[in-house]
Amino acid sequence: MKSIQEIINGDCLKVMDSMKSNSVDVVCTSPPYNIGIKYNSYKDNLKYDDYLGWIAKVGQSIHRILKINGSLFMNVGRTNVNPFLSLDIACSLRNIFVLQNTIIWVKAISIDDNPANSFGHYKPINSNRYLNNLYEEVFHFTKDGSNKVDRLAVGVPYKWKSNLKSRSTGAIKEDMKCRGDIWFIPYKTINNKSERHYHPASFPVLLPERCIKLHCISKDMVVVDPFVGIGTTLVACHRLGIKGIGIDIDKHYCDIAQKTIFEEEHKSKLFDV
């Protein structure tokens, strides 16, 4: 069976310009942060104003291809040296989209002083001026701010089951409540040097998977990732049974993404009954 996931090697602005207007349900992506990350070929060091202007152009292209009720989920980070980075990125889209939700992606956390209650990977920090940076934002942009979201699709069961019973009617509610806007999703730590050539800034599959579910799943929906990297968003699309289109300017990453999707689809077939 032919894969419904599509990977396109090219400049995302040119590729999106070739796509039909109002044809995409969700764009889920994480653009380069312009902090000097060593990608395979892309130079992550534009002048700051040029970078923000480029992000705005990407936003305009995304706005054109999104359906009227489409969602853009954009994962961005910041640095201790430039704590306004993620906010500046969001503000560069302020005149294009409505910011409907802001999700905090927590990558590591300590619940209390018990070492057993520390979770995730803490990157080393070399300065005595800053705290360890443990989270990034996922900005949920829509065209007019009126999109309904499927909160229970990414919900969590009630801790206290007594809350399942309505006090007014006595009816029993579904054992699921809104997760809220803080998501703890640890990311894979790469210790093997042979794995580092894959991609220096990927996110875990669960992040795009939750974003797509939040938008509301339909079998004929289309998801686009303009900076698909090694194909994580398309893996999420495959697991959800929907079509994904990934774009990347670097053929090296496109080739890895193609391999990633092939392996994911083959793995699924092995478990088909």
HELIX and SHEET records of a PDB file:
HELIX    1   1 CYS A   12  ASP A   17  1                                   6    
HELIX    2   2 TYR A   48  ILE A   65  1                                  18    
HELIX    3   3 LEU A   85  CYS A   91  1                                   7    
HELIX    4   4 PRO A  115  ASN A  117  5                                   3    
HELIX    5   5 ARG A  151  VAL A  154  5                                   4    
HELIX    6   6 LYS A  161  LEU A  164  5                                   4    
HELIX    7   7 LYS A  193  GLU A  195  5                                   3    
HELIX    8   8 LEU A  206  HIS A  215  1                                  10    
HELIX    9   9 THR A  232  LEU A  240  1                                   9    
HELIX   10  10 LYS A  251  PHE A  271  1                                  21    
SHEET    1   A 8 GLU A   6  ASN A   9  0                                        
SHEET    2   A 8 LYS A 243  ASP A 248  1                                        
SHEET    3   A 8 VAL A 222  ASP A 225  1                                        
SHEET    4   A 8 VAL A  24  THR A  29  1                                        
SHEET    5   A 8 LEU A  66  VAL A  76  1                                        
SHEET    6   A 8 TYR A 135  THR A 142 -1                                        
SHEET    7   A 8 VAL A  98  VAL A 106 -1                                        
SHEET    8   A 8 ILE A 182  PHE A 184  1                                        
SHEET    1   B 2 ALA A 108  SER A 110  0                                        
SHEET    2   B 2 SER A 118  GLY A 120 -1                                        
END                                                                             
